[in-house]
Structure formats: structure tokens, C-alpha cells
Amino acid sequence: MAQLLLLVAVGLVGWMGYKRFLKEAERVRNSVKKAQKESETGATGTLVKDPKTGEYRVDSPDDKV
């Protein structure tokens, strides 16, 4: 019984790690895609609309902390 519980625990940890890996890979893919598009157009950032104020601001990689 203990081996079965250990196997289930290892399986769950592996599944959660795999899901986290896919999420990180998607984030990196989107970041690379955005950087590639900006380099093609010569832009230094992307305008993003603030939903609260309705104003646009530049969403550049330098703003990320």
C-alpha cells in the first residue's frame, strides 16, 4: 500500500511539473514572438490600454520587474 501511495505522489508531482513547464514554455514563446514582431516593425514597445483609466501606456520589456 505504501508503494502505491508513493507512486501516486510521484505521479502527481511529475504531472504538476509538466504543467508548470508547459505554462513557462508558452510564456517564453509569447515573449519571443512579441520581441520578433517589435524588431520587424522597429518598435520599442507596445501600447497597452489600461482598463481602469482607459489610457494607453507603453508596455516595454524594461517595465517588467
C-alpha positions as CSV (number, residue, x, y, z in Angstrom):
1,M,0.0,0.0,0.0
2,A,2.8,2.4,0.8
3,Q,4.4,1.8,-2.6
4,L,1.1,2.7,-4.3
5,L,0.8,5.9,-2.3
6,L,4.4,6.8,-3.2
7,L,3.8,6.1,-6.8
8,V,0.7,8.3,-6.8
9,A,2.6,11.1,-5.1
10,V,5.5,10.9,-7.6
11,G,3.0,10.8,-10.5
12,L,1.2,13.9,-9.1
13,V,4.5,15.8,-8.7
14,G,5.5,14.9,-12.2
15,W,2.2,16.0,-13.7
16,M,2.3,19.3,-11.8
17,G,5.9,19.8,-13.0
18,Y,4.9,19.1,-16.6
19,K,2.0,21.6,-16.4
20,R,4.3,24.2,-15.0
21,F,6.8,23.5,-17.8
22,L,4.1,24.0,-20.4
23,K,3.0,27.2,-18.9
24,E,6.6,28.6,-18.8
25,A,7.2,27.5,-22.4
26,E,4.1,29.3,-23.5
27,R,5.2,32.4,-21.7
28,V,8.6,32.3,-23.3
29,R,7.1,31.6,-26.8
30,N,4.8,34.7,-26.4
31,S,7.8,36.8,-25.3
32,V,9.9,35.8,-28.2
33,K,7.0,36.3,-30.7
34,K,6.4,39.8,-29.3
35,A,10.2,40.7,-29.5
36,Q,10.4,39.4,-33.0
37,K,7.3,41.4,-34.1
38,E,8.8,44.5,-32.5
39,S,12.1,44.0,-34.2
40,E,10.4,43.7,-37.6
41,T,8.5,46.9,-37.2
42,G,11.2,48.8,-35.4
43,A,9.0,49.5,-32.4
44,T,10.5,50.0,-28.9
45,G,7.4,48.9,-27.0
46,T,3.7,48.0,-27.4
47,L,0.8,50.2,-26.4
48,V,-1.5,48.6,-23.8
49,K,-4.8,50.1,-22.8
50,D,-5.3,50.4,-19.0
51,P,-8.8,49.0,-18.3
52,K,-9.4,51.3,-15.3
53,T,-8.5,54.6,-16.8
54,G,-8.9,53.9,-20.5
55,E,-5.5,55.5,-21.2
56,Y,-2.8,53.9,-23.3
57,R,0.7,53.3,-22.0
58,V,3.9,51.8,-23.4
59,D,4.4,48.2,-22.3
60,S,8.1,47.7,-22.8
61,P,10.3,44.9,-21.5
62,D,12.2,47.4,-19.3
63,D,9.0,47.9,-17.2
64,K,8.9,44.2,-16.2
65,V,10.2,43.6,-12.7
